Amino acid sequence: MVIVVVAAVVGVLALLGGLVVLLNANNRLFASPSTSASIEPSRTAGAEPSETPTETPSETPTETSDETPTAAPSEEENEALFTATIRQRNDLKNENMADLLRIGRAMCKALDEGHGLIEVATSSADDLGAEKSGYVAGAAIVSLCPRHRSKIPS
């Protein structure tokens, strides 16, 4: 039974991890150097051309991002994301959002205190069931305490 619960929680967290990757795919900023190394023959009077790399300014346009870095989301925005994520599950739509938000914050606090992901993700299994508890943990990590995103398996 314990193995099934752990597998369900890890599966839900992996699903949320994939969602995080998809949501953040457009937020990556790319920078490219303004110069590039090119191989051009070196021309000196009376000497044979040589194939030595020289640093030259790039003549082709560099790829830049139109996106600018944004400030970290506010607590209200994080709570709205958490609520929206929770409401995507039919079996959690009718749950009390204030209670789920409290549970999510408690899960983040437990992670801050060094508790393990599986322990935190199953901490509300008695009240919600293992799968829902894992989903709430994933939603909390993604929205309320993104500093712990690295703990979600990919």
Beta strands, then each sheet from edge to edge (+ up, - down):
strand 1: 35-42
strand 2: 50-57
sheet 1: 1+ 2-
end
